[in-house]
């Protein structure tokens, strides 16, 4: 089996390197691999973009067979390079490369930036029920606690922000979901119940 790297979008072009590799592997398939994976290592079935048939003389045929189970990686999708472990986990979960239940652990271990109102605006904010500021979600209208993974994701409209350990954020959610980077491409909304259950399970027995 011959493998080369590729990316999501249009049919991958057949390069000179691909043709050279095919010459050594007649009567086979030339597999195009998502750029997130090392073609020389084990690649999961959903990491294969598709394949080209190689004929009996080692020539690559032009008909491309896409892989129906392919899951484009964040890199193939052109998403911004993550700057924190939590951003990376969110991207991989959204792309289907990691399970969603990996998110609570990443939140617990992260430092998040939370909304900090001006002192004169304190009376106009909504408390989450646990001490953090909550806002209505623009899509559902439910109250969520906004938080960001890095300064680059902090909305310009925020008057100020403060860093807070993920464990403290989880404790301060009340019943509100956590909305991470709600205005950006690396976003997630995680139910408070899910985060609390995970945090409680991680606490050492008393």
N, C-alpha and C positions, 0 to 999 in steps of 0.2 A: 504493500500500500504506500503510495506516495502522497505526501502532504505539503501544502504551501499555505501561506497566510493570505487572508482576504478580509474584506469588510462588508458591512451590510449596505444594501442599496441596489445598484444596477448589477447586471451579470458581471462577475469578475473577469477582467481581461486575461487572455492567455499570454503569458510572458515568455521570454526566451529561456529563463530558468525553468519554467514549467515544462517547456518542450524538451529541454535537455534532460530533466529528471524523468520524463515519460519514456525517453529512448531506452532507459535501463529497466523499464517495467512494462513491457508489452502485455496486451490482453489483461489490463487492470483498470483501475479507476484512479483519477487524479483528484484528491480531496482538497477542497478549499476550506481552511480553518479560520475561525474567528481570531482576530488579532490579539485577543486577551490570552490565548493559549500558546504554549510552546509546541510547535509541530513535532518536535523530537520526543515529547513526553506523551503520557496517556491523555487523550482528549475525550470528554464525554460525548455521547451521540448528539446532544443538543448544541455542542460547540462547533459542529460541522456546518458550514454555510451551504455546501452542495458539492457536486462532483462532475468532472468531465470524463467520458469514456476514453480509454487509450486502446488503439487498435493493435493488430498483430505485428505491425512493424514499429510500434512505439510512437505513433503519431497521435497527438491529442485531437479528438473530434470536437467540432464546434458546438454540439448540443449540450447545454448545461442542465443538469438535473438538480433543482433546488431541494434542500432538505426541509421537509414540512415540519420537523420538530426543532428547527434551529431557533435558538434564543439569542438575539444580538446582545453583545456585552455593552456596558456603558461606553467603552472606548470605540466600539464599532458604531454606536449610535451618535457619537460626537459630543457626548456629555462632557462638562468641564472636569478637569482632573481634580479628584477629591483632595482636600487639605487636612482632613482629620479622619480618624478611624470610623467615627460615626457616619460621616459623609460617604465613605467607601461602602459601609454596610447598607446604608439606605439605597445607594445606587445599585448594588448587587441584588438586593431584595426586589427592587422595582423592575430590574431586568430579568428576574427569575433565576439568577445564578446563586442566590442564597435564600434560605427560608425566611419568611416574615417573622417567625418566632425568634430569630437571632437579634432582632431590633432591641428588645428590652435590655439585654446584656450590654449592648453597645451604648444605650442611653445611660445606664447605671454607671458605666465607666468613663463617661464623657464629662467635659466641662461645657455647660451651655450658657449662652448669653440671653438673659431675660429682660423683658421690658421694664424700664425704670421711669415712672412719670416724674414730671417736675413737681416740686413741693406744692406749688399753687394749684396743680391739676389733680391732686390726690382725691378730692371729693367727686371728681367726674369719672373715676375709673371703677371698674367692676371687679370685686374680689372673687377669686376662684372658689373661695370657701376654705382655702388652705394657705392664704397669704400672698398668692401671686396674682398678677393682673390678668384678667380674662377679657376676650372680645368675641362678639358674634362672628362666626364663620361666614364668609361672603356667599358660599354656596348653600349651606344647610341652615344657617341662622343659629345653630347651637353655639353655646359658649365654649371657647377653646382657650388654652393658655399658649401664647406664642413664645417660641424660643428659637435661637439661631445657633448654628454650629461654629460659625466663625464671623469675624467682623465684616467680611465681604458679603455676607448674606443678611446683615442687619438692614431693615428698610430705612430709607432716608427720612421717613416721616416720624420715626421714633425719636422722642426728645433726648433719651439717654438709655443706656443699658448697663447691666452689671453681670459679671460672671458668677455662676453658681454650679456646684457639683451636681451631677445627674441625680444622685441619691436625694439631695435636698429638693431638687425640682420635682421629683416623683412624690415626695412627702407633701409638697405644697400645692398639688393639683386640685385637691378637693375631689369633686366628681367630674372635673372637666378633662377632656382629652388634651393631649399634648400635640400642638401643631408646630412641627419643625420646619424652618425655612419656608413658611407658607407662600411666600411670593416668588420663590425661585425654582430652578429645575431639580434641585436635590431636596425634595420635600417629602414629608410623611405626617400622617395624623395617627396617633397611637392612643387607644383607649386607656384611661386612667386605671381601670380595673386590672388590665393586663400588666401594666407597669408595676402596680402595687403588689400584685400576686407574685411577680418575679422577684421584686425587691424583698418581700417578706420571706420567700423561700431561700434567699441568699443570706439572710441574717443568721449569725451563729446561734445555736441553741442556748437559751439562758440557764 
